[in-house]
Amino acid sequence: MTCQSPIVVALDFPTMAQSIEMAKRLDPSQCRVKVGKELFTTAGPAILDELHGLGFEIFLDLKFHDIPNTVAKAVTAAAKAGVWMVNVHASGGRRMMETSANALQQITDQNTLLIAVTVLTSMDQSDLSEVGINVTPEEHVKRLASLAKSSGMDGVVCSAQESSMLSNELGKDFVLVTPGIRPAGADQGDQKRIMTPAEAMAAGSHYLVMGRPITQAADPIAVLTKANADIASLA
Ligand SMILES: O=c1ccn([C@@H]2O[C@H](COP(=O)(O)O)[C@@H](O)[C@H]2O)c(=O)[nH]1
C-alpha cells in the first residue's frame, strides 16, 4: 500500500503486544512506522514480520555505530529483512558509512534507504559542549550531514530546525528525516530542537517522526489525522 503521508509513527512500546495494538489502529496509507531500540530489543526481528504483515513500511531506527565491517553486516541484515529505511550514526565516520552503503548496493532486490544520524534532537548547545563539541548544533549537523552525503548516504536524521539550511546546502533530494516533531501545545518531553508538523514540512523535511504526541494521546488517530491535515493544507 502506498503511504500518502510523510509521518512516521515511533512505536516506542515495552511489549510487542502493545505495539501491534497501536499499529492495528493505524492505517498504512496514513503513516509509516518506526521500530526503535526498546521495541526491537524486546520483540526481536519478529516485530518486522508482524508490521510488514499489517502493510506498513518500516523505519528500523537502531542507529548503528561500530567498526565498518560490523555496521555493514548489520545494515545488510536489515535490508534483507525488507525494511524501508535503516540508519547509522554519522559520527562513525566516512569508512563506516561508505562500507555500509557499498554493502547495500550488493543487495539488488531491495531499495532500503540508508541514512545517518547527525545530532540527536534531544541535544542542545550545552549537551554538545559537554562532549567536547564547541560549535552550534546547526554547524555540527551541517558538518556531519555533508560527510554523510559524500559517504553515500541517502539522507540524514536531523531536527527540522536544520532542514531549511540542509536543503539549501545539500539539495532537495537529500532525504531529511526529522524527529522532535511536536504539535502546538504538545509536551516537549526530552526533546530540545522541535518544530510543529506543518513548520517542519515548510522547512524542507521529507519525513516527520512522531512518537509520544501520537502514541500517548487519548485519541492517537485524531492527532495523526490533524497532523496530516495541517501538512496537506500547505499544498
Ligand atoms: O535525533 C533523534 C533520533 C531519533 N529519535 C527517535 O525518534 C522518536 C521520537 O519520539 P518522540 O516521542 O516523538 O519524542 C524516538 O523513538 C527517538 O528514539 C529522536 O527523537 N531524535
The ligand as an ORCA input file, in Angstrom:
! r2SCAN-3c Opt
* xyz 0 1
  O      17.719     12.605     16.851
  C      16.836     11.750     17.092
  C      16.884     10.472     16.549
  C      15.874      9.600     16.826
  N      14.850      9.945     17.637
  C      13.780      8.950     17.875
  O      12.546      9.475     17.392
  C      11.492      9.179     18.294
  C      10.898     10.460     18.810
  O       9.874     10.162     19.724
  P       9.005     11.295     20.430
  O       8.175     10.508     21.409
  O       8.175     11.947     19.356
  O       9.925     12.249     21.103
  C      12.083      8.287     19.389
  O      11.852      6.945     19.027
  C      13.571      8.573     19.335
  O      14.348      7.440     19.682
  C      14.814     11.191     18.177
  O      13.887     11.548     18.926
  N      15.810     12.071     17.869
*
